[in-house]
Amino acid sequence: MAKLYFYYSTMNAGKSTTLLQSSFNYRERGMDTLLLTAAFDDRFERGKVTSRIGLSQEASLFHEGDNLFEMVADHHFSTPIHCVLVDEAQFLSKEQVWQLTDVCDQLSIPVLCYGIRTDFQGQLFPGSKWLLAWADTLEELKTICHCGTKATMVVRVDEHGDAIQEGSQVEIGGNDRYVSLCRRHFKEAYLG
């Protein structure tokens, strides 16, 4: 039986690098993969999964409201695929996570999702919430806080490095906008 996997972490834990390595491993064995990434993430080149260390691969874009089961099924029936890999999975909707469970259950294709668990206010992203609820396998990818302990939270910062406490849940950015922290330092930064 194919499984739905959720690999989660804070920023800068190597999620995209791990995704690209997994895709490479499948392709090295002659198996095709389908990479999906959020359409509105424009930090790097659109239509690619790109890691901070410079690796990248072409990817199909998913938009809010897209039916991912139909997208995967259409691709699979024209060119059989052996694994679906989703970058920026925190941006999936509840319905899209359910559709990915159907990819596993009805098409027998494993789905590997990579994303951030919580936003800059410590709240679950919708995609992460439903992946935590419905994935067959959960795995945390670890990174560290500036103090050396495991980072589990992300804080959004302004141009001066001060924590921002309000704003929309989604704001695309990298190291210039977000810092991964342990819970203790998140509380100190976020609560002032």
N, C-alpha and C positions, 0 to 999 in steps of 0.2 A: 504494500500500500504506500502510495506517495504521501509525503508529509509536508506540512506548512511549518517553516522555521522562522523564528524572529530573533535576529541578532541585534541587540540594542546597546546603546552606550551614550555618553555625552559627546560633545564635539571633540575632534582630534584623537579618536581612539583607533582609527584605521578601518572604519566600516567600508568605505569605498575601495580601499586597497584589498581588503579581504574578499569583497564581492568580485573584484576583477581577478583575483587569484583563483577563486572558485570557478569562474567562467573559463579561465585559461585551462584549469585541470580537466574540465569536461571536454573542451575543444581539442586538447592534446590527445584525448582518447577517441577522437573522431565523432564526438557527440555535439550537437548544436544546442546553443543556449539562446534565450531571449532576454535581453536586458531592458528594464523599464525604469524610467526616472521621471520625476515631477516636471511638468512643462514649464512652470513658472520659476524654477530655480535657474537663475541666469548668472550665477557666480563664475562659471566657466563656460565653455562652449555648449550651446543648447544641442540636445540630441546626442549627448555623450555622458557617460559616467566617467568622472575625472577624479583622481586621488590627488592629495596634496603633494605626493612624492613624484608626480608627473606621469603616472600610468593613466591610460584612458581607453575606452572602447565605445563604439557606436551603440546607441540605445534608442528604443522607441519611447516617445513621450506619452505620459498619461495626464489627462486633464480631469478636473473635478467633473463628476458625472459620467465619465467614460465607463463602459461596461468592460471590465478587464477579462472576464470569462470569455466574452465574444472576441475580444482582441486576441487573446492567446489562442482560442480555438481556430480562428481564421488563419492565423499564422501557422499553427500546428498542422492544419489540414493541407496547406500549400507546401510547407517545408517542415517536416517533423522536428520537434524540439524535445530535448531531454531534461531541461531544467529552465525554470523562470527565475530570474534574479531581479529584485526590486530595490533600487536605491531611493533614499529619502522616503522610506515607508511611513514615516510619521504623518505624511500629508495624504495618505489614503483616507477615504471615507469608510464608515461602517459598512456600507453596501459593497464597496470595492474589496474590503477584507473578506467579506462573505463570498464574493465572487472568486477570490483566490482559493478559498477552501474548496469551491466547486472544481477549480482547475486540478487540485489534488485528488478529490474524490471521484470526479467524473471522467477526467482525462488521464488520470494516473501520472501526472507530471509533478515532480517536487517543486516547491516554491520557496525560495530563500529571500527573506525580507530583511533589510538593513535600515535602521533608523534610530532617531533620538527618542528616548522615553518621555522626558518631560521638557516643558518650555522654560523660559527665563523666569517664570513666576512659580515654578515647581508644580505646574499642572500637567496632567497627561495630555499629549496630543491625541486627537481622535483615532488616527490610524494605530498608534501605539496602544491605546486602550483596548481596542478590539483584537489586535494581534496578541496582546498579553492574555486576553480571554480565550481566544480560539486557536492559537498556534499549538501544534503538537509538541514542538521543542522550542524552549527559550534558552538563549545563551547571552550572557553579558560579555561584551568586549570592554576591556578595562583600559583606563588611562589614569593619570595622576593629577592631583591638585598641586599647586606650588609648594605645599607643605610636605609633599611626598606620600600622602595617603591617597586611597582610591577616590577619584572624582566621580560623583554620582549626580551632580547638578550642573546646570548651565546658567550663567548670569549674563544679561545683555548690558553692555556698557556704552556710555556716550564717548564723545571725542576726547574727553579728559580721563577716561578710564573709570568713571564713577558708575555704579550700578543704576540701571533704569528700572523703575518699579511698575510703570504703567505703559500700555501700548497694545497694539494688536498682537495676537499670539504668533503670527507669522511675519517675520521680517528677514529677508534673505541677507546673509552676511557671513563673514568668516572670522578670522582671528581679530580683525579690527572691531568687531561688534559683539563677540561672545567669548567668554572665558569659562573653562571647565573647572569646577571647584568641588571639594568635599562638602558634605552637608553643613558642617560647622562654619566653614568660610563662606558658603552661600548665605547662611543666615546673617553673618556679620556684614557681608557686602550688601545684601538685599534689604535687610532691615535697618542698616546704617548703624 
